[in-house]
Amino acid sequence: MKYRVLIDQDEDGMFVAEIPALPGCFSQGDTRERAIENAKEAIAAYVESLTKHGEPVPPSIHEEVVEVIG
């Protein structure tokens, strides 16, 4: 499954990852790469909890990133 992860750096230099499709699902790391790895773990735990409680799991996304040089 694929979910969009938004990453911002906070005022303390930590990278904070938010998963918009999963309300309240956040993670962080001291590097961008670590924040992404932690986000993967958070997503897996979130989806597992939804499944365990019989809740619907948000669908995987299908998107492309397009770079425009201008």
Phi and psi in degrees as a GROMACS rama.xvg file:
@    title "Ramachandran Plot"
@    xaxis  label "Phi"
@    yaxis  label "Psi"
@TYPE xy
-123.269  134.165  LYS-2
-132.171  145.238  TYR-3
-70.788  132.795  ARG-4
-121.479  121.962  VAL-5
-98.8879  129.144  LEU-6
-121.746  127.968  ILE-7
-129.438  151.998  ASP-8
-97.6693  128.241  GLN-9
-84.5943  179.05  ASP-10
-65.7344  -17.7485  GLU-11
-93.7794  1.4574  ASP-12
90.6608  -1.91097  GLY-13
-78.6421  148.484  MET-14
-96.2901  121.598  PHE-15
-106.576  127.184  VAL-16
-109.203  128.954  ALA-17
-119.238  138.569  GLU-18
-112.902  96.0093  ILE-19
-57.7315  -32.6524  PRO-20
-72.4557  -14.6248  ALA-21
-120.292  90.3651  LEU-22
-51.7402  129.069  PRO-23
82.1182  3.03446  GLY-24
-92.834  108.28  CYS-25
-132.569  160.879  PHE-26
-154.565  176.533  SER-27
-155.599  170.135  GLN-28
-165.389  161.971  GLY-29
-78.7895  -12.2801  ASP-30
-131.135  162.845  THR-31
-59.5868  -43.1086  ARG-32
-63.0484  -41.8846  GLU-33
-67.8968  -37.6364  ARG-34
-61.8511  -39.5808  ALA-35
-66.4371  -44.8316  ILE-36
-61.4012  -43.3677  GLU-37
-65.442  -36.0718  ASN-38
-63.8155  -39.9885  ALA-39
-59.1742  -43.6347  LYS-40
-65.5356  -41.2646  GLU-41
-64.1616  -41.6919  ALA-42
-62.9689  -45.9538  ILE-43
-59.791  -43.6656  ALA-44
-66.4244  -39.9457  ALA-45
-63.1867  -49.1129  TYR-46
-63.9395  -39.4507  VAL-47
-61.0142  -41.9392  GLU-48
-65.159  -43.636  SER-49
-58.0571  -46.7894  LEU-50
-62.1737  -46.1694  THR-51
-59.1235  -35.5324  LYS-52
-95.1982  9.30136  HIS-53
70.4359  20.7519  GLY-54
-88.0709  152.136  GLU-55
-69.3611  142.769  PRO-56
-97.031  125.104  VAL-57
-55.4295  142.687  PRO-58
-67.9556  153.278  PRO-59
-66.0858  149.408  SER-60
-92.3192  156.64  ILE-61
-133.334  105.561  HIS-62
-148.377  163.385  GLU-63
-122.57  149.201  GLU-64
-103.816  126.422  VAL-65
-116.521  126.794  VAL-66
-96.8627  129.142  GLU-67
-114.734  123.065  VAL-68
-97.0395  123.519  ILE-69
